[in-house]
Every structure is written in C-alpha cells, then in structure tokens.
Amino acid sequence: PQNLSLNEMFMVANSYPKGSQEFIDVFETAVRMYPKDEIANINAATAALSRNDLISAERCLNMVDSMKKLPEYSNAMGVLMLLKGEYEHAEEYLKAAAEAGLEAAGQNLEELATKRTNAAEIEKKNRDK
C-alpha cells in the first residue's frame, strides 16, 4: 500500500463490490497511509458507518474541515447523526448534501423520515400503555 497514491487506492477499492470487506479494508488502509487527507477520511468514515462503527466514523469526520461544506462530508455526518438518533442535526447535514446534488443524501433523507415515523409510533405506543 505504501507504493500506491491515494487515487490508485481509490481505484483498487472500486475494483471490489461496494460495501464488501475488501472495499472497506482499502479505504481503512488509505486513511492510515494518508491520515490528513480529507477525502481519505470521508471514505474511511463512510466505510466505518457501513459497519455501524460510529466512533471510528466520527474520528475520521473530525479530520475534515467542515467549513469546506463538501457534500460527501455533509452526507456522512448526516448518516452519523441519524445513527446516533440526532434527527435534527441529521436533517441539516443531509439537506445540505442533497441541495449540493448528492443523490445518496436524498435517499438518506427518506431513511430519516422513516426513522422519525417509527420513533413517533413507538413513543405513542409507550404512552398508550
């Protein structure tokens, strides 16, 4: 891995099925080789989120300059907030990513709406008991 550029690592990762263990491993290796690279950190955070590792995802996302407003960063932060149950923050991040044209953010906004509906139904059932 030390002989590969970040772009070459990205190409290797994309030679594997998206979400596969090999795909995730390449992104985790890339962030170890390029710990200050924001794209490597976003990719590693996304890989961590795919296996529900919120601690690693948050650590990687904290390495990204949030002021740049990268749509991929906003989407990953939105997913992180969604998984943490912080729906208001999730919506802010996901809307920003969707408005920037990131298709995945729109799908994640739909997931957020579903989670909110389910949470409301559970809360109602608990109150009715």
Secondary structure, 3 states (H helix, E strand, C coil): CCCCCHHHHHHHHCCCCCCCHHHHHHHHHHHHHCCCCHHHHHHHHHHHHHCCCHHHHHHHHCCCCHHHCCHHHHHHHHHHHHHHCCHHHHHHHHHHHHHCCCHHHHHHHHHHHHHHHHHHHHHHHHHHC
